[in-house]
Amino acid sequence: MVITIEIRKIYKYPFDRVVDMHLNKYPTPLEEHVRGIETVEEKKDHISGIVYRKRIATCNNVLPGILRKVHLMNVDNVYLEEESWLDLKKRTMNIKSRCLTWTQYATLQEVSVFKESSANPNWTEFFQKGSVTVTGVGRLNRLFEVFAQSFFSRGVKKSVHIMETILEQKFGRPCS
């Protein structure tokens, strides 16, 4: 079974500020499970001007104890890979993220887009679609799927809240 989550959000802040906050929001005390993010590759295409980044996030394993009884799930660190393509000319940033841990048991991936709003150039539109597929844990697949759906849904909402909080702390109330 594939679990999908979609979210659309308008940040009432300019594109440059929102993208900067996304690239620099972690680690933060607002999210105790993301311990660090390391940029492992960064390059700029001098013709198109697109900046490509590959980053690896180190996160706490948040699986509940009952799921961690499966020996291979009982790890301290979970690693996520994020690839982004920032196009300052078109005022868009496309992102693909995936979990690098437990790939033989589950696939977690997200596709996100930040773009300057067509309704107001001082705002930024955000769209994210994520999916989780659990396949390799036999009779426990459904239990993992239920946890993944709940965790994924809460995580998306929390991430948006963190962005809003950090933007407001750094830049004040949103633009109208």
N, C-alpha and C positions, 0 to 999 in steps of 0.2 A: 504494500500500500504506500502511496506517495502522499505526504502531508504537505500542503502548500499554505503559505501566508503571504498576503499582499498588503501594502500600506502606501498611501499617498499622503503627503504632508506639504503644506506651504509654510516655509520659514519666512517671516516678515523681516528678513535681513538680506542685504546684497549678497550675490553669488560668491564674491571673493571672501567675505567673512565666513560664510557657511562652510565653504570648502576648506578654508584654513582651520576652522574649528574641528571639522571631521578628521583632518590629517593630524591634529594635535590634541585631541580630547582625552586620549589615554596615555598613561595611567591617570586616573582621577579618583579621589575619595568617593565620588558618586557611584563608582562601579568597582566593588571590591574583588570581582572575579577576573578582571583583566589586569594581569601583573606587569605587562610590558609589551611594547611593540618595537620591532627592529626592522628598519628598512634594509633589505638585502640586495636590492637592485634599483637603480634610478638612472634614467637616461632621457634626453630630450632630442626629439627629431627636429633638426634645425630647419628643415623645409616646411613641415606642417606646424611646428611649434608645440606639438603634443608632448606632454611630460608623462612618461610611463614610470610607475613605481610598483615594486613588489615588496610587500611587508609581511612579516610573520608575527602574529600575536601569541603570547604565552598566557594561557588562562588556567584558572583552577578547574579541576574536575568537579562538576556540580551534580554528577549522578548520585541519586540517593543510595544509601547503604545496600538496600535489597538488590539493586541493579549492579552494584559494585561487587557483589558476591560472584559474579561471572569474572573469573580471574583476569582475563584480558581487559576488562573494563576498569579494573582497580589500579589506575595510574594517577599520579599527582598532577601532571601537566597535560593540558589539551592544547594542541597547536592549530591555529587557523591561518590560512594564507589569504591575503588580499592583493589583487592586482587592480591598478587604477590607471585610467587614461584621462588626463586633464587637458582639455582643449580650451585655452583662454580666448582664442579667436571666436569660437562658437559659444563660449560660456557654458560648457558642459563638462561634467566629469562622470565617466562610466566606470563602474566597479564590478568585479567578479570576486566572490569570496567562496572559500570552501574549507572544510575541516580536513586536516591532514592526519588526525588521529582516528583510529578505528575504521579506516577506509575499507577493510575487508568485511565489515559488519553493517556499515551504514554510509550513506552519502548525504552530506549536508552541503547545500550550496545556496548562494544568494546572488542576485543581480540587482544592482542599484544604479540610479541615475540622479545626479544633481544637475539642474539646469536653471538658467535665468528665467524667471516667470514671464510669460507672454502677457499676462494681465497687468503686471507692474514690474519694471526693470529693477526696482529696489527689493524685490522678493526673490526667493529661490524655491523652485519646485523640487520635491524629492519623491522618488518612486522606488519601491523595493519589492522584489518578489523572491521568496525563498522556498526551498523545498527540502524535505528530509525523507529518505527512503531507508528503511531498516530491512535487511535481508539475511544476515548471517548468524542470528542467535536462536534459531529454531523456534521452540514453543514460546520463547520470551519476546519474539518480534513485536507482538501487539502491546505488551507492557512497555517496551522501549518506545514504540510509536506514540502511545498516550503521553508518556513523559515528554518526548520530543515536541509534540504539538503544544503542550502547556508551556514548556520552557521557551520555545521559539516565540510564541505569541507574547509572553511576558517580556522576553528579551527585546523584541522589536519596540514595544511600548516604552520600555525603560531607556533604550538607546535614543529614541526621539525626545524623551523627557530630559535626558542628560544634555543633548544638543541644545534644547531650548534654555535650560538652566545656565549652561556655560555661555551661550550667546548673550543672554540677558546680563549675566554678571560682568562680562567683558565690555559689552557695547550698550548697555542700558535697554530700556523698553524697545520693543520692535517698531520698525518704520511702518507708516501707514500708506 
